[in-house]
Every structure is written in structure tokens, then in C-alpha cells.
Amino acid sequence: MVYLLAITLAYLIGSFPSGVVVVRIARGIDVRRVGSRRSGATNVFRAAGVPSAVIVFLLDVFKGAGAVWLGMWLAGRAVEASWGILWPFSPEMVVPLWAGLAAGLAAIAGHNWPIYIRFKGGRGVATSLGTILPLAPVVGAIGFLIGLLIIIASRYASLGSMIGCCCIPTGMILQSLVFTPLPLLTILYGALIAAIIIFQHRDNISRLRTGTERRLGGKRGQGDRGTGGQGDGDGR
């Protein structure tokens, strides 16, 4: 029961449509009718500018981090206080790390497919980053910086987002070999997060290969025509 509670609360937290709310307040428009029609920070940038995009990015990061912390806290408190929500598991089977990872995945699912706005959200990059920070903060920070540098250099938000997230499992392995070992389950979680991000960017990958992906600050490319903005390089 404690796992179900953590997953449910994390999904509801992840579903909070920060992009829709912030753009509505800043510009009075629906971000889902602009650009890629997604609610991530990249599309918010195009719809409402840098300040709104930064606010949305931070809110999405906090959603992921908060969900993991909440899952771990719930599991830890449940065992310490012998709450009835442990059923059907014994106290030995309620592991805070497991609850945190399950909550992290639920928050990402909530962001990507939010119940509040008809299951049409972002691509989960910022929320995924947030779930990594409580587990491996240095690795998460390095992955973010690498992704940001690639975005600045190439102006492809999708490319930087994918490479930055793919650095997470690699960084976790290096940390475990050289510095502080991480649980194998955490490393597997990092690999799963990278796979989810790649899957969410499959249309961007296709446009990157054909040279029709839209750059940040650039004009709409060939991939945008007649698609309602589907050629937008939304990486968030």
C-alpha cells in the first residue's frame, strides 16, 4: 500500500501543468496552441520568453525531485511508525529507495501524460533530471551542464536534452567505479530514464537526421510546414 500511495501522489505531482499555468499567467495564452503544442520549457520559451521558461524548468525539476523525496520519506516513515499502509508488504520489504524510484517514474509519467490536461504534456527532461538529483546530485548536475553546453553550441534543444540524459547512466557507473558506489537499481533507473527520453524524442531524431529540426531562435524549418508545429525542436 505504501508503494501505491507514493506512486499515486507522485503521478499527481508530476501532472501539475506548470508550463500551461505559467504561460497563461505571463501571456494569457494556451502554450498547447503554440509551436510544438507541448507544455515543456522549450515550447514555453518560444511562447513566453526566457523568464517563463526558466520558471517552468525549475518547477518541473522540483516536481521530479519532490516526488522521489516524498516516496523515500513515506517508505521510511511507514517502517518507523509501523503504519497500516505497509500492507501487503512486511517492513523488511518496504525499502525507501524502491519507493523513491517508483515515485520518480510516476512523476515522469505524470509530466508526460498529465491527467489534468488530457494526458498531453512535455517530454519529461526537466522532471527526469529532478528525479536524479536526490539519488546522484553530482551526476545529475554534470549531465545538466553537458546538455546545456550542447544546446548553447548547437541551438538544438532536443539534441542537448538527449545527450545530457544519456550521460546520466554513464556518470553513475563512473561514480560507482571511481568514487562512491551507487546501488545497481539506481544505475538501472538512470539507464531507464535515458531510454524514456530517447523514446520521447523519436520524432526529433528523425528531423535531426533529415536536417529539418528547428533550432532555438531560428526560423521554422521544412519540418514545420503543415504540421501544426510538429517540427518544433521541443526538448523538454
Secondary structure, 3 states (H helix, E strand, C coil): CHHHHHHHHHHHHHCCCHHHHHHHHHHCCCHHHCCCCCCCHHHHHHHHCHHHHHHHHHHHHHHHHHHHHHHHHHHHHHHHHCCHHHCCCCHHHCCHHHHHHHHHHHHHHHHHCCHHHCCCCCCCHHHHHHHHCCCCHHHHHHHHHHHHHHHHHHCCHHHHHHHHHHHHHHHHHHHHHHCCCCCHHHHHHHHHHHHHHHHHCHHHHHHHHHCCCCCCCCCCCHHHCCCCCCCCCCCC
